[in-house]
Amino acid sequence: MKTYRQIINDHTWMFLISGLILAIGLIHSYHYAFVNDDAFISFRYADNFNHGLGLVYNKGEHVEGYTNFLWTMIIAASMQLGFDPVASSTALGIIFYAGTLIIFILISRRYQTKQGSSFYPIFFPLAAIALTLNRDFNVYATSGLETSMYTFFIATSFFAISLDLRKKNVVIAGIFALLTLLTRPDGAIFFGCLVIYLFIINQNRWKNILYFIFPSLIIFIPYWIWRYNYYGFFFPNSFYAKSIYLPYYSQGIEYVWLYLKTYYGLFILFIPAIALLLKHRKNLTGFISQQKQKSGRDIILAVLFSVVYIIFVIRIGGDFMHARFLIPVTPFLYLIVERFILSINRLSLRYAAAIFIILSTIFRYDLYTKEISVGYVVDEYQYYTPEHLEKAKQFGYELKKYFKDLPVRFAFSGAQARVVYYAELPYAMEALTGLTDTALAHYQIKERGRPGHEKNASLEFLQKKKVNFYIGPINQMRYDQLPFDALKIDSSIIQIVTYDNRIMNLLSSFPELQFTKMDRYLDSYFSNSDKISNDQLISDYKFLRGYYFDLNEDTVSERKFLNFISGINKGNAH
């Protein structure tokens, strides 16, 4: 009969349990696969790059409306090879997700086998198991965004540097830390934590720090200089658009609390885990000194990653997407809990704690059973369904049929980035945050609201930008009445922001498109002007000046308005 030591070193069992974890994880990640609307911002950048327009959203406008440079370039490469970005981003996300599971299986394997005695009768990588059962970790295996790849790079740099501090491992950690920086700007937080870790360990301190930062010195700094010269700002445009520079602690606490409330088992065990790690330590230096043993010092870095990054998330106000900003540190939270459970002396309590964390992850507290949003935080998976994407795609194709070759300028709310991508519009401005427009992005807000959605462009702003049409939530026509400033396409409508005769006359050649023609409207307006109040007439002219007169030479109609207004003013003077 095998001893516990022999069982835990049994490679057959390790491969079986690892294979089972990966199988469960892949099934769950595929089941929850979806594509977030924000991903289509990156897809359009990638598409324009492939067509020789540069890394831009609109031709000729150097605005950095993405925060995932490396992910965008990888998607561009996949598109160049002929792959659809929705399919390729989904496949790549699941691959990186599986890579993260493998990393944490290896971390658990290394720690458990290097101890003097086994912790369970069999190899039991609790952190990896919990990740496969964490619904939101599985949701953001895909989404079309960089989250899964970003998490994998962080995990790999963590694993490499925690093995030992040989030059090779430190350089590998530095390379993956570089990839983290190239993926998202907040990768600087994990990069900084890794430098602090090397400083704390104090094993060839300065030499190892130099080895670690060397890849970034020769690649990241030149990249950052290029992007500064290309876009003109030190930070990406979204840094300003989403007001990252402003503290938003109340919303950040709410955001983190919603996540911990969802995974209450993680929350319940994380606090005693930290307490036990520090128990009986007279000071932090003593604790660190003991943890410098190779088999356990990685917990220092896991705590550093988790605490510093969560503080960052709280400061910026979290995100409007439930759980997304906490996905990168979720594996480390589970790793800390795993080590806490392994430190429990009584085997029965150890089993009970492990079962508790697994069951509490499976039976999470679902905040979104009745609504898809709680306060400002939304469960994106429920919102961006395949049916929703298909509807947006079809509407985009409809727009493309009419507008692709016209000199039109569109604005859109963030949720319609999918429509814009499939429509291939020559110009489009994200008008809810200013992601693709520096003027709107730098607008100073007076009060905080939903994170990342606080700079909605006004009608006057859109008209100054010479925007012709606005795509908001896709409105379905329910009645025969068509709003005055609306264009009906099939059963959907878009708002007319400015009525340009050159464009509208071309559109009038399509009998299936319906809108109010201005020449007829003005003729009817003046024929019934005696029924319109003075205040209403003045108000109508103010609107029509930005909507129509400033773009078109219609001096006859405008003169009629001015004559009416002049008569009103003279009457008031008497």
PyMOL commands that set and color helices and strands:
alter all, ss='L'
color gray80, all
select helices_A, chain A and resi 4-8+11-31+39-50+69-80+85-114+126-133+135-139+147-163+167-183+187-201+205-231+237-241+249-262+264-278+284-291+298-316+324-342+347-362+380-383+386-403+414-423+438-441+459-464+501-507+518-527+529-531+534-549+555-573
alter helices_A, ss='H'
color red, helices_A
select strands_A, chain A and resi 373-374+377-378+410-412+428-430+469-476+486-489+492-496+514-515
alter strands_A, ss='S'
color yellow, strands_A
deselect
rebuild
show_as cartoon
